[in-house]
Every structure is written in C-alpha cells, then in structure tokens.
Amino acid sequence: MLNEEVTLRKLEILCSFVRTGSLVKTAEELRLSSVSIHKALHSLETGIACPLFVKEGRQLKALPAAVYLAEASIDLLGDIDRILKKTRSKAGVEIGQIRLGSMYSLTANIIPRIIMGTKIRRPDLDIDLYLGSNEDLMNKLSEGTVDAVVIAVPSTNLPDGVQVVPLFEDDLFLASSKKNKPSEASIDLSQYREEKFLTLQDGFATTSGFFDAFQLAGFKPKVVMKVGDIFSLMNMVSGDLGRSLLPGRVKALMGNTIEFTPLMPKYRVIQRIGLLYLQANESNPNILALAAEARMLHRKNN
C-alpha cells in the first residue's frame, strides 16, 4: 500500500537522478538544492520499504530496484500528465496547446488554412500536428491522444460523443500517368478489369473509397502494391507503375504529371471531410476557435 512518503514529485526526482546519475545535476535540472534531492530520495526509499540506493564513497548510486522504479515511473508520470490535461480540458479550463490530427492529403491546402485562421483567432495557441490514416487518427481521438482531427467522416460506427463540423465533399477520380491517360471523358470502371492498380494501405479513407468504387463495378481490382502515404502513391502513379483512384483535393499537387479522370456517376464515391472533436471538449476555448474556423471555411467552400 502507498503511504505519504511516496509522492509523484519524489518519483519525478528519482527519474531525474537515475537519468543523470548525479545529485548535483538533478538539483540543477529540477531547480532544487542537493540536500533536498538527497532527502527526497531517502524518504522515497523509506516509503517503498526496500533498498534503492547504496553509497560509493561520497556518491549515491541507484540499485537495480531504483532503476526499475524509475523506468516504470516514466510511464506513470506520462499517464498522470495526460489525465490532468484531459481533466482540465473536460472542465473547460484553457490550455495553450491543441493536438490536431490530419490525413496526409489535407496538408497541402485545408490544414494550413485552418491552422493560420485559428492562430489569428488565438495568437498564443500552439498547434501540434499529427499525420496518419483515417483509422489511426480516429483511434487517437477516442483515446484522447489528439484533441481534434480533420478526416473523412466515417459513414458508419461514429462513436458517441463526437462532434462533427463539415468542411467539404470530395470525389474520387481515376488517376493515371500523363503518358497513359484514358481517352474517354468519364470512366466506366467495369472496363478496367485487366489494369494494374496501386492504392494506400488499409485504414486510409481513400483505400476504403477505392474498394467501394470497385464493388460498385462488380469486381476486385488487381492491386499490385499498397503504400503508406498518398505522396508516394502519386509518385508511383506518375511513374506509370499503375493506376489508382485518388481524391480530387490532391490535383493541385501533381496535376502536371497525373491525369485525373472523373468516374461515371454510377461509380461515384464521395468523401465527406470534416473536423471532429469530443463533445466533452466543446467548452475548451481553443477547440471553439478551431471549430469556428472550420465553419467559416465550410461556408467559403459552399
């Protein structure tokens, strides 16, 4: 059982001491006196009720038990930090940072606009950007490791308590190299059974839309390669390693080397891009600023 001798502050001191190996360096790092560090470590040893240190001359050396406790405490202190941040967020207490998740394909246009607009609203706000697949970012939002995400809104199984601010709708196009571009104005996917296709790995919204379109066409495409980001995929398409289905929002990136041809209406697959955040965070002023900027961009796009 824990007692009053074991505190988070003393565990933090232990972590620093094990990392630096020096009472003096620990004192400098934590802006305490060496005497205070020494007392805290021995108090922790008393509270744990087992040997943690041994004296070697005038130096204090951490025993294996202390090293283990420090390594385990790093994760514990990280968890406590996340819990406190989430608690402050749920209480609507302002913090000067937002962790924003985004799909790779949105970083060339919509994400810079959202970030700049939000920074104008709240100049002191720091925004950390996390990139990943739709599935990965949705999991991060649910776990609380990001505060908001800009992704393709899931059409099914959207978790309870998630707020959605629509941004825009996007279509998938047949993407081909310029030297192998189709002659037709719109694509009948049923005529592409023998073509080689490239796509993203599972978990990406574009991958889901890719297979949805071919399901409408009534066959499984010949996928010769899956890659981990849309920029690599576009480079491979431009190099004529195969065709793909790509969202219209990436046209501006490589429109000079990739031909984007619309699909026939019966194969149309729409991605609905939106800002998502937990309802528990909607009183956070930073989230409110982010959502307000997203709504303004939605009005401009419609």
Phi and psi restraints in degrees (value plus and minus 20) as a CYANA .aco file:
   2 LEU   PHI     -94.1   -54.1
   2 LEU   PSI     131.6   171.6
   3 ASN   PHI    -150.7  -110.7
   3 ASN   PSI    -199.5  -159.5
   4 GLU   PHI     -88.7   -48.7
   4 GLU   PSI     -31.8     8.2
   5 GLU   PHI     -97.8   -57.8
   5 GLU   PSI     -40.0     0.0
   6 VAL   PHI    -120.1   -80.1
   6 VAL   PSI      91.4   131.4
   7 THR   PHI    -148.7  -108.7
   7 THR   PSI     141.4   181.4
   8 LEU   PHI     -83.6   -43.6
   8 LEU   PSI     -56.0   -16.0
   9 ARG   PHI     -83.8   -43.8
   9 ARG   PSI     -61.0   -21.0
  10 LYS   PHI     -88.4   -48.4
  10 LYS   PSI     -54.4   -14.4
  11 LEU   PHI     -86.4   -46.4
  11 LEU   PSI     -57.4   -17.4
  12 GLU   PHI     -83.4   -43.4
  12 GLU   PSI     -61.5   -21.5
  13 ILE   PHI     -83.2   -43.2
  13 ILE   PSI     -62.4   -22.4
  14 LEU   PHI     -80.0   -40.0
  14 LEU   PSI     -65.2   -25.2
  15 CYS   PHI     -78.8   -38.8
  15 CYS   PSI     -62.5   -22.5
  16 SER   PHI     -87.0   -47.0
  16 SER   PSI     -62.1   -22.1
  17 PHE   PHI     -84.9   -44.9
  17 PHE   PSI     -63.6   -23.6
  18 VAL   PHI     -84.2   -44.2
  18 VAL   PSI     -57.0   -17.0
  19 ARG   PHI     -91.3   -51.3
  19 ARG   PSI     -62.4   -22.4
  20 THR   PHI    -109.3   -69.3
  20 THR   PSI     -47.4    -7.4
  21 GLY   PHI      51.9    91.9
  21 GLY   PSI      -3.6    36.4
  22 SER   PHI    -167.2  -127.2
  22 SER   PSI     113.0   153.0
  23 LEU   PHI     -84.2   -44.2
  23 LEU   PSI     -59.2   -19.2
  24 VAL   PHI     -86.0   -46.0
  24 VAL   PSI     -66.4   -26.4
  25 LYS   PHI     -85.7   -45.7
  25 LYS   PSI     -57.2   -17.2
  26 THR   PHI     -84.3   -44.3
  26 THR   PSI     -62.2   -22.2
  27 ALA   PHI     -82.4   -42.4
  27 ALA   PSI     -61.0   -21.0
  28 GLU   PHI     -85.6   -45.6
  28 GLU   PSI     -62.1   -22.1
  29 GLU   PHI     -85.3   -45.3
  29 GLU   PSI     -60.2   -20.2
  30 LEU   PHI    -118.6   -78.6
  30 LEU   PSI     -18.0    22.0
  31 ARG   PHI      37.5    77.5
  31 ARG   PSI      27.0    67.0
  32 LEU   PHI    -146.3  -106.3
  32 LEU   PSI     152.1   192.1
  33 SER   PHI    -104.4   -64.4
  33 SER   PSI     135.9   175.9
  34 SER   PHI     -81.2   -41.2
  34 SER   PSI     -54.1   -14.1
  35 VAL   PHI     -83.6   -43.6
  35 VAL   PSI     -62.6   -22.6
  36 SER   PHI     -83.7   -43.7
  36 SER   PSI     -59.3   -19.3
  37 ILE   PHI     -83.8   -43.8
  37 ILE   PSI     -66.2   -26.2
  38 HIS   PHI     -79.8   -39.8
  38 HIS   PSI     -66.8   -26.8
  39 LYS   PHI     -82.5   -42.5
  39 LYS   PSI     -61.8   -21.8
  40 ALA   PHI     -83.4   -43.4
  40 ALA   PSI     -60.6   -20.6
  41 LEU   PHI     -87.2   -47.2
  41 LEU   PSI     -62.7   -22.7
  42 HIS   PHI     -89.7   -49.7
  42 HIS   PSI     -54.0   -14.0
  43 SER   PHI     -84.3   -44.3
  43 SER   PSI     -60.3   -20.3
  44 LEU   PHI     -83.5   -43.5
  44 LEU   PSI     -61.3   -21.3
  45 GLU   PHI     -79.8   -39.8
  45 GLU   PSI     -61.3   -21.3
  46 THR   PHI     -84.7   -44.7
  46 THR   PSI     -62.7   -22.7
  47 GLY   PHI     -86.9   -46.9
  47 GLY   PSI     -56.4   -16.4
  48 ILE   PHI     -94.4   -54.4
  48 ILE   PSI     -47.6    -7.6
  49 ALA   PHI      47.1    87.1
  49 ALA   PSI      20.7    60.7
  50 CYS   PHI    -177.6  -137.6
  50 CYS   PSI     135.1   175.1
  51 PRO   PHI     -84.8   -44.8
  51 PRO   PSI     112.0   152.0
  52 LEU   PHI    -138.6   -98.6
  52 LEU   PSI     -42.0    -2.0
  53 PHE   PHI    -158.4  -118.4
  53 PHE   PSI     139.4   179.4
  54 VAL   PHI    -158.7  -118.7
  54 VAL   PSI     125.5   165.5
  55 LYS   PHI    -109.2   -69.2
  55 LYS   PSI     110.7   150.7
  56 GLU   PHI    -140.6  -100.6
  56 GLU   PSI      78.0   118.0
  57 GLY   PHI      47.9    87.9
  57 GLY   PSI    -142.9  -102.9
  58 ARG   PHI    -117.1   -77.1
  58 ARG   PSI     -18.0    22.0
  59 GLN   PHI    -118.4   -78.4
  59 GLN   PSI     130.2   170.2
  60 LEU   PHI    -123.1   -83.1
  60 LEU   PSI     107.0   147.0
  61 LYS   PHI    -134.9   -94.9
  61 LYS   PSI     115.3   155.3
  62 ALA   PHI     -96.5   -56.5
  62 ALA   PSI     111.0   151.0
  63 LEU   PHI    -100.8   -60.8
  63 LEU   PSI     146.0   186.0
  64 PRO   PHI     -73.3   -33.3
  64 PRO   PSI     -54.9   -14.9
  65 ALA   PHI     -83.3   -43.3
  65 ALA   PSI     -59.0   -19.0
  66 ALA   PHI     -88.7   -48.7
  66 ALA   PSI     -58.9   -18.9
  67 VAL   PHI     -82.6   -42.6
  67 VAL   PSI     -63.8   -23.8
  68 TYR   PHI     -81.9   -41.9
  68 TYR   PSI     -65.9   -25.9
  69 LEU   PHI     -81.6   -41.6
  69 LEU   PSI     -59.5   -19.5
  70 ALA   PHI     -85.8   -45.8
  70 ALA   PSI     -64.5   -24.5
  71 GLU   PHI     -82.5   -42.5
  71 GLU   PSI     -62.1   -22.1
  72 ALA   PHI     -89.0   -49.0
  72 ALA   PSI     -52.8   -12.8
  73 SER   PHI     -90.9   -50.9
  73 SER   PSI     -46.5    -6.5
  74 ILE   PHI     -78.9   -38.9
  74 ILE   PSI     -66.7   -26.7
  75 ASP   PHI     -85.6   -45.6
  75 ASP   PSI     -61.5   -21.5
  76 LEU   PHI     -81.6   -41.6
  76 LEU   PSI     -66.2   -26.2
  77 LEU   PHI     -85.3   -45.3
  77 LEU   PSI     -56.3   -16.3
  78 GLY   PHI     -83.5   -43.5
  78 GLY   PSI     -61.7   -21.7
  79 ASP   PHI     -83.9   -43.9
  79 ASP   PSI     -63.1   -23.1
  80 ILE   PHI     -82.0   -42.0
  80 ILE   PSI     -61.2   -21.2
  81 ASP   PHI     -81.3   -41.3
  81 ASP   PSI     -64.3   -24.3
  82 ARG   PHI     -85.4   -45.4
  82 ARG   PSI     -59.6   -19.6
  83 ILE   PHI     -82.7   -42.7
  83 ILE   PSI     -63.8   -23.8
  84 LEU   PHI     -86.2   -46.2
  84 LEU   PSI     -60.4   -20.4
  85 LYS   PHI     -82.9   -42.9
  85 LYS   PSI     -62.7   -22.7
  86 LYS   PHI     -87.9   -47.9
  86 LYS   PSI     -56.0   -16.0
  87 THR   PHI     -83.1   -43.1
  87 THR   PSI     -64.6   -24.6
  88 ARG   PHI     -82.8   -42.8
  88 ARG   PSI     -59.2   -19.2
  89 SER   PHI     -85.0   -45.0
  89 SER   PSI     -62.4   -22.4
  90 LYS   PHI     -85.8   -45.8
  90 LYS   PSI     -49.4    -9.4
  91 ALA   PHI    -103.3   -63.3
  91 ALA   PSI     -23.8    16.2
  92 GLY   PHI      56.8    96.8
  92 GLY   PSI      -3.1    36.9
  93 VAL   PHI    -102.0   -62.0
  93 VAL   PSI     108.1   148.1
  94 GLU   PHI     -88.7   -48.7
  94 GLU   PSI     114.5   154.5
  95 ILE   PHI    -146.1  -106.1
  95 ILE   PSI     136.1   176.1
  96 GLY   PHI    -111.2   -71.2
  96 GLY   PSI      11.1    51.1
  97 GLN   PHI    -169.7  -129.7
  97 GLN   PSI     123.7   163.7
  98 ILE   PHI    -149.9  -109.9
  98 ILE   PSI     116.9   156.9
  99 ARG   PHI    -121.2   -81.2
  99 ARG   PSI      90.2   130.2
 100 LEU   PHI    -129.2   -89.2
 100 LEU   PSI     108.7   148.7
 101 GLY   PHI    -121.5   -81.5
 101 GLY   PSI     128.0   168.0
 102 SER   PHI    -170.7  -130.7
 102 SER   PSI     130.1   170.1
 103 MET   PHI     -90.9   -50.9
 103 MET   PSI     129.9   169.9
 104 TYR   PHI     -76.9   -36.9
 104 TYR   PSI     -59.2   -19.2
 105 SER   PHI     -87.9   -47.9
 105 SER   PSI     -32.1     7.9
 106 LEU   PHI    -116.4   -76.4
 106 LEU   PSI     -24.7    15.3
 107 THR   PHI     -96.9   -56.9
 107 THR   PSI     -32.9     7.1
 108 ALA   PHI    -106.3   -66.3
 108 ALA   PSI     -34.4     5.6
 109 ASN   PHI    -162.9  -122.9
 109 ASN   PSI     -91.1   -51.1
 110 ILE   PHI     -89.2   -49.2
 110 ILE   PSI     -58.7   -18.7
 111 ILE   PHI     -86.1   -46.1
 111 ILE   PSI     -66.6   -26.6
 112 PRO   PHI     -77.6   -37.6
 112 PRO   PSI     -56.8   -16.8
 113 ARG   PHI     -87.0   -47.0
 113 ARG   PSI     -62.2   -22.2
 114 ILE   PHI     -84.6   -44.6
 114 ILE   PSI     -65.3   -25.3
 115 ILE   PHI     -84.5   -44.5
 115 ILE   PSI     -66.5   -26.5
 116 MET   PHI     -83.2   -43.2
 116 MET   PSI     -62.5   -22.5
 117 GLY   PHI     -85.2   -45.2
 117 GLY   PSI     -59.6   -19.6
 118 THR   PHI     -88.4   -48.4
 118 THR   PSI     -58.0   -18.0
 119 LYS   PHI     -86.2   -46.2
 119 LYS   PSI     -51.9   -11.9
 120 ILE   PHI     -85.6   -45.6
 120 ILE   PSI     -59.6   -19.6
 121 ARG   PHI     -89.5   -49.5
 121 ARG   PSI     -57.0   -17.0
 122 ARG   PHI    -155.9  -115.9
 122 ARG   PSI      64.2   104.2
 123 PRO   PHI     -79.1   -39.1
 123 PRO   PSI     -48.7    -8.7
 124 ASP   PHI    -108.1   -68.1
 124 ASP   PSI     -18.2    21.8
 125 LEU   PHI     -99.5   -59.5
 125 LEU   PSI     111.9   151.9
 126 ASP   PHI    -117.7   -77.7
 126 ASP   PSI     112.6   152.6
 127 ILE   PHI    -139.2   -99.2
 127 ILE   PSI      97.1   137.1
 128 ASP   PHI    -115.4   -75.4
 128 ASP   PSI     110.6   150.6
 129 LEU   PHI    -124.9   -84.9
 129 LEU   PSI     109.8   149.8
 130 TYR   PHI    -138.3   -98.3
 130 TYR   PSI     107.0   147.0
 131 LEU   PHI    -126.8   -86.8
 131 LEU   PSI     126.4   166.4
 132 GLY   PHI     159.2   199.2
 132 GLY   PSI    -193.1  -153.1
 133 SER   PHI     -98.5   -58.5
 133 SER   PSI     144.7   184.7
 134 ASN   PHI     -74.3   -34.3
 134 ASN   PSI     -68.0   -28.0
 135 GLU   PHI     -84.1   -44.1
 135 GLU   PSI     -65.4   -25.4
 136 ASP   PHI     -82.5   -42.5
 136 ASP   PSI     -63.7   -23.7
 137 LEU   PHI     -88.9   -48.9
 137 LEU   PSI     -55.7   -15.7
 138 MET   PHI     -84.3   -44.3
 138 MET   PSI     -59.8   -19.8
 139 ASN   PHI     -84.9   -44.9
 139 ASN   PSI     -61.9   -21.9
 140 LYS   PHI     -82.3   -42.3
 140 LYS   PSI     -58.3   -18.3
 141 LEU   PHI     -84.5   -44.5
 141 LEU   PSI     -65.2   -25.2
 142 SER   PHI     -83.8   -43.8
 142 SER   PSI     -55.5   -15.5
 143 GLU   PHI     -99.7   -59.7
 143 GLU   PSI     -34.9     5.1
 144 GLY   PHI      65.0   105.0
 144 GLY   PSI      -7.6    32.4
 145 THR   PHI    -103.8   -63.8
 145 THR   PSI     -33.4     6.6
 146 VAL   PHI    -149.4  -109.4
 146 VAL   PSI     136.5   176.5
 147 ASP   PHI    -112.7   -72.7
 147 ASP   PSI     -46.8    -6.8
 148 ALA   PHI    -178.1  -138.1
 148 ALA   PSI     136.5   176.5
 149 VAL   PHI    -157.5  -117.5
 149 VAL   PSI     129.3   169.3
 150 VAL   PHI    -135.3   -95.3
 150 VAL   PSI      88.1   128.1
 151 ILE   PHI    -165.7  -125.7
 151 ILE   PSI     159.3   199.3
 152 ALA   PHI     -96.7   -56.7
 152 ALA   PSI     100.4   140.4
 153 VAL   PHI     -84.4   -44.4
 153 VAL   PSI     104.5   144.5
 154 PRO   PHI     -77.9   -37.9
 154 PRO   PSI     113.9   153.9
 155 SER   PHI     -97.3   -57.3
 155 SER   PSI     -41.9    -1.9
 156 THR   PHI    -157.3  -117.3
 156 THR   PSI     142.1   182.1
 157 ASN   PHI      37.8    77.8
 157 ASN   PSI      15.4    55.4
 158 LEU   PHI     -91.7   -51.7
 158 LEU   PSI     103.4   143.4
 159 PRO   PHI     -79.9   -39.9
 159 PRO   PSI     130.3   170.3
 160 ASP   PHI     -83.2   -43.2
 160 ASP   PSI     127.7   167.7
 161 GLY   PHI      61.3   101.3
 161 GLY   PSI      -5.7    34.3
 162 VAL   PHI    -125.7   -85.7
 162 VAL   PSI     105.6   145.6
 163 GLN   PHI    -111.9   -71.9
 163 GLN   PSI     120.7   160.7
 164 VAL   PHI    -142.8  -102.8
 164 VAL   PSI     107.7   147.7
 165 VAL   PHI    -132.6   -92.6
 165 VAL   PSI      88.2   128.2
 166 PRO   PHI     -82.7   -42.7
 166 PRO   PSI     124.8   164.8
 167 LEU   PHI    -134.8   -94.8
 167 LEU   PSI     -79.4   -39.4
 168 PHE   PHI    -184.0  -144.0
 168 PHE   PSI     147.3   187.3
 169 GLU   PHI    -128.7   -88.7
 169 GLU   PSI     125.7   165.7
 170 ASP   PHI    -154.8  -114.8
 170 ASP   PSI     125.0   165.0
 171 ASP   PHI    -124.1   -84.1
 171 ASP   PSI     136.1   176.1
 172 LEU   PHI    -110.9   -70.9
 172 LEU   PSI     122.7   162.7
 173 PHE   PHI    -143.2  -103.2
 173 PHE   PSI     133.6   173.6
 174 LEU   PHI     -92.6   -52.6
 174 LEU   PSI     103.6   143.6
 175 ALA   PHI    -126.4   -86.4
 175 ALA   PSI     104.4   144.4
 176 SER   PHI    -153.9  -113.9
 176 SER   PSI     138.0   178.0
 177 SER   PHI     -87.9   -47.9
 177 SER   PSI     134.5   174.5
 178 LYS   PHI     -80.8   -40.8
 178 LYS   PSI     -53.1   -13.1
 179 LYS   PHI    -101.4   -61.4
 179 LYS   PSI     -25.5    14.5
 180 ASN   PHI    -151.5  -111.5
 180 ASN   PSI      15.8    55.8
 181 LYS   PHI     -97.4   -57.4
 181 LYS   PSI     128.5   168.5
 182 PRO   PHI     -87.3   -47.3
 182 PRO   PSI     135.9   175.9
 183 SER   PHI    -109.3   -69.3
 183 SER   PSI     -44.0    -4.0
 184 GLU   PHI     -98.9   -58.9
 184 GLU   PSI     135.4   175.4
 185 ALA   PHI     -98.8   -58.8
 185 ALA   PSI     -49.0    -9.0
 186 SER   PHI    -159.2  -119.2
 186 SER   PSI     131.3   171.3
 187 ILE   PHI    -119.3   -79.3
 187 ILE   PSI     108.1   148.1
 188 ASP   PHI    -114.6   -74.6
 188 ASP   PSI      81.1   121.1
 189 LEU   PHI     -79.7   -39.7
 189 LEU   PSI     -45.6    -5.6
 190 SER   PHI     -84.0   -44.0
 190 SER   PSI     -35.9     4.1
 191 GLN   PHI    -109.9   -69.9
 191 GLN   PSI     -14.7    25.3
 192 TYR   PHI    -135.3   -95.3
 192 TYR   PSI      10.4    50.4
 193 ARG   PHI     -82.2   -42.2
 193 ARG   PSI     -53.9   -13.9
 194 GLU   PHI    -114.5   -74.5
 194 GLU   PSI     -19.9    20.1
 195 GLU   PHI     -97.5   -57.5
 195 GLU   PSI     131.4   171.4
 196 LYS   PHI    -108.2   -68.2
 196 LYS   PSI     114.8   154.8
 197 PHE   PHI    -144.7  -104.7
 197 PHE   PSI     129.5   169.5
 198 LEU   PHI    -136.9   -96.9
 198 LEU   PSI     130.6   170.6
 199 THR   PHI    -174.7  -134.7
 199 THR   PSI     157.3   197.3
 200 LEU   PHI    -101.9   -61.9
 200 LEU   PSI     146.0   186.0
 201 GLN   PHI     -88.9   -48.9
 201 GLN   PSI     145.5   185.5
 202 ASP   PHI     -80.0   -40.0
 202 ASP   PSI     128.6   168.6
 203 GLY   PHI      83.8   123.8
 203 GLY   PSI     -38.6     1.4
 204 PHE   PHI    -106.0   -66.0
 204 PHE   PSI     124.9   164.9
 205 ALA   PHI     -82.0   -42.0
 205 ALA   PSI     -57.3   -17.3
 206 THR   PHI     -86.7   -46.7
 206 THR   PSI     -52.6   -12.6
 207 THR   PHI     -85.1   -45.1
 207 THR   PSI     -64.4   -24.4
 208 SER   PHI     -81.0   -41.0
 208 SER   PSI     -65.9   -25.9
 209 GLY   PHI     -83.9   -43.9
 209 GLY   PSI     -57.2   -17.2
 210 PHE   PHI     -74.5   -34.5
 210 PHE   PSI     -73.4   -33.4
 211 PHE   PHI     -93.7   -53.7
 211 PHE   PSI     -49.2    -9.2
 212 ASP   PHI     -82.2   -42.2
 212 ASP   PSI     -61.5   -21.5
 213 ALA   PHI     -84.5   -44.5
 213 ALA   PSI     -61.0   -21.0
 214 PHE   PHI     -94.1   -54.1
 214 PHE   PSI     -45.8    -5.8
 215 GLN   PHI     -85.5   -45.5
 215 GLN   PSI     -58.7   -18.7
 216 LEU   PHI     -84.8   -44.8
 216 LEU   PSI     -50.0   -10.0
 217 ALA   PHI    -101.1   -61.1
 217 ALA   PSI     -31.8     8.2
 218 GLY   PHI      67.2   107.2
 218 GLY   PSI      -1.6    38.4
 219 PHE   PHI    -175.0  -135.0
 219 PHE   PSI     143.6   183.6
 220 LYS   PHI    -113.2   -73.2
 220 LYS   PSI     108.5   148.5
 221 PRO   PHI     -91.6   -51.6
 221 PRO   PSI     137.9   177.9
 222 LYS   PHI    -104.5   -64.5
 222 LYS   PSI      73.6   113.6
 223 VAL   PHI    -108.2   -68.2
 223 VAL   PSI      94.9   134.9
 224 VAL   PHI    -115.9   -75.9
 224 VAL   PSI     -34.0     6.0
 225 MET   PHI    -182.4  -142.4
 225 MET   PSI     122.1   162.1
 226 LYS   PHI    -139.4   -99.4
 226 LYS   PSI     117.2   157.2
 227 VAL   PHI    -143.4  -103.4
 227 VAL   PSI     148.4   188.4
 228 GLY   PHI    -114.4   -74.4
 228 GLY   PSI     -26.8    13.2
 229 ASP   PHI    -172.9  -132.9
 229 ASP   PSI     135.2   175.2
 230 ILE   PHI     -91.1   -51.1
 230 ILE   PSI     -44.9    -4.9
 231 PHE   PHI     -89.9   -49.9
 231 PHE   PSI     -61.3   -21.3
 232 SER   PHI     -84.2   -44.2
 232 SER   PSI     -59.5   -19.5
 233 LEU   PHI     -81.6   -41.6
 233 LEU   PSI     -63.6   -23.6
 234 MET   PHI     -85.2   -45.2
 234 MET   PSI     -58.1   -18.1
 235 ASN   PHI     -83.0   -43.0
 235 ASN   PSI     -58.4   -18.4
 236 MET   PHI     -90.8   -50.8
 236 MET   PSI     -57.7   -17.7
 237 VAL   PHI     -85.0   -45.0
 237 VAL   PSI     -63.4   -23.4
 238 SER   PHI     -84.3   -44.3
 238 SER   PSI     -47.5    -7.5
 239 GLY   PHI    -104.0   -64.0
 239 GLY   PSI     -14.2    25.8
 240 ASP   PHI      44.7    84.7
 240 ASP   PSI      15.9    55.9
 241 LEU   PHI    -103.5   -63.5
 241 LEU   PSI     -29.5    10.5
 242 GLY   PHI     140.7   180.7
 242 GLY   PSI     152.3   192.3
 243 ARG   PHI    -116.8   -76.8
 243 ARG   PSI     151.1   191.1
 244 SER   PHI    -172.9  -132.9
 244 SER   PSI     157.0   197.0
 245 LEU   PHI    -133.6   -93.6
 245 LEU   PSI     101.1   141.1
 246 LEU   PHI    -146.3  -106.3
 246 LEU   PSI     129.7   169.7
 247 PRO   PHI     -92.1   -52.1
 247 PRO   PSI     128.7   168.7
 248 GLY   PHI     -81.0   -41.0
 248 GLY   PSI     -43.9    -3.9
 249 ARG   PHI     -85.1   -45.1
 249 ARG   PSI     -37.4     2.6
 250 VAL   PHI    -114.1   -74.1
 250 VAL   PSI     -17.1    22.9
 251 LYS   PHI     -75.4   -35.4
 251 LYS   PSI     -61.8   -21.8
 252 ALA   PHI     -84.8   -44.8
 252 ALA   PSI     -39.0     1.0
 253 LEU   PHI     -97.6   -57.6
 253 LEU   PSI     -64.4   -24.4
 254 MET   PHI    -159.6  -119.6
 254 MET   PSI      15.8    55.8
 255 GLY   PHI     -83.8   -43.8
 255 GLY   PSI     -37.0     3.0
 256 ASN   PHI    -104.4   -64.4
 256 ASN   PSI     -35.4     4.6
 257 THR   PHI    -138.4   -98.4
 257 THR   PSI     -30.3     9.7
 258 ILE   PHI    -143.9  -103.9
 258 ILE   PSI     115.7   155.7
 259 GLU   PHI    -114.1   -74.1
 259 GLU   PSI     104.8   144.8
 260 PHE   PHI    -124.6   -84.6
 260 PHE   PSI      95.3   135.3
 261 THR   PHI    -136.8   -96.8
 261 THR   PSI     107.3   147.3
 262 PRO   PHI     -85.4   -45.4
 262 PRO   PSI     131.4   171.4
 263 LEU   PHI    -106.3   -66.3
 263 LEU   PSI     134.4   174.4
 264 MET   PHI     -78.8   -38.8
 264 MET   PSI     128.9   168.9
 265 PRO   PHI     -72.0   -32.0
 265 PRO   PSI     -52.7   -12.7
 266 LYS   PHI     -91.0   -51.0
 266 LYS   PSI     -32.9     7.1
 267 TYR   PHI    -128.0   -88.0
 267 TYR   PSI     -10.1    29.9
 268 ARG   PHI     -85.8   -45.8
 268 ARG   PSI     110.5   150.5
 269 VAL   PHI    -145.1  -105.1
 269 VAL   PSI     105.6   145.6
 270 ILE   PHI    -128.0   -88.0
 270 ILE   PSI     113.5   153.5
 271 GLN   PHI    -121.7   -81.7
 271 GLN   PSI     107.8   147.8
 272 ARG   PHI    -122.2   -82.2
 272 ARG   PSI      86.4   126.4
 273 ILE   PHI    -108.4   -68.4
 273 ILE   PSI     113.4   153.4
 274 GLY   PHI    -172.6  -132.6
 274 GLY   PSI     145.4   185.4
 275 LEU   PHI    -111.8   -71.8
 275 LEU   PSI     108.8   148.8
 276 LEU   PHI    -140.6  -100.6
 276 LEU   PSI     118.6   158.6
 277 TYR   PHI    -171.5  -131.5
 277 TYR   PSI     141.9   181.9
 278 LEU   PHI     -95.4   -55.4
 278 LEU   PSI     117.4   157.4
 279 GLN   PHI     -77.9   -37.9
 279 GLN   PSI     -50.4   -10.4
 280 ALA   PHI     -83.0   -43.0
 280 ALA   PSI     -40.3    -0.3
 281 ASN   PHI    -120.3   -80.3
 281 ASN   PSI     -14.7    25.3
 282 GLU   PHI     -90.5   -50.5
 282 GLU   PSI     -32.9     7.1
 283 SER   PHI    -110.7   -70.7
 283 SER   PSI     -24.6    15.4
 284 ASN   PHI     -89.9   -49.9
 284 ASN   PSI     101.8   141.8
 285 PRO   PHI     -77.6   -37.6
 285 PRO   PSI     -51.1   -11.1
 286 ASN   PHI     -91.0   -51.0
 286 ASN   PSI     -59.2   -19.2
 287 ILE   PHI     -86.0   -46.0
 287 ILE   PSI     -59.6   -19.6
 288 LEU   PHI     -81.0   -41.0
 288 LEU   PSI     -60.4   -20.4
 289 ALA   PHI     -86.0   -46.0
 289 ALA   PSI     -61.4   -21.4
 290 LEU   PHI     -82.7   -42.7
 290 LEU   PSI     -64.4   -24.4
 291 ALA   PHI     -86.2   -46.2
 291 ALA   PSI     -58.3   -18.3
 292 ALA   PHI     -83.8   -43.8
 292 ALA   PSI     -60.5   -20.5
 293 GLU   PHI     -86.1   -46.1
 293 GLU   PSI     -59.5   -19.5
 294 ALA   PHI     -82.9   -42.9
 294 ALA   PSI     -61.5   -21.5
 295 ARG   PHI     -85.1   -45.1
 295 ARG   PSI     -57.6   -17.6
 296 MET   PHI     -85.7   -45.7
 296 MET   PSI     -61.2   -21.2
 297 LEU   PHI     -85.6   -45.6
 297 LEU   PSI     -55.3   -15.3
 298 HIS   PHI     -82.5   -42.5
 298 HIS   PSI     -62.4   -22.4
 299 ARG   PHI     -84.9   -44.9
 299 ARG   PSI     -57.4   -17.4
 300 LYS   PHI     -88.7   -48.7
 300 LYS   PSI     -51.2   -11.2
 301 ASN   PHI    -104.3   -64.3
 301 ASN   PSI     -25.6    14.4
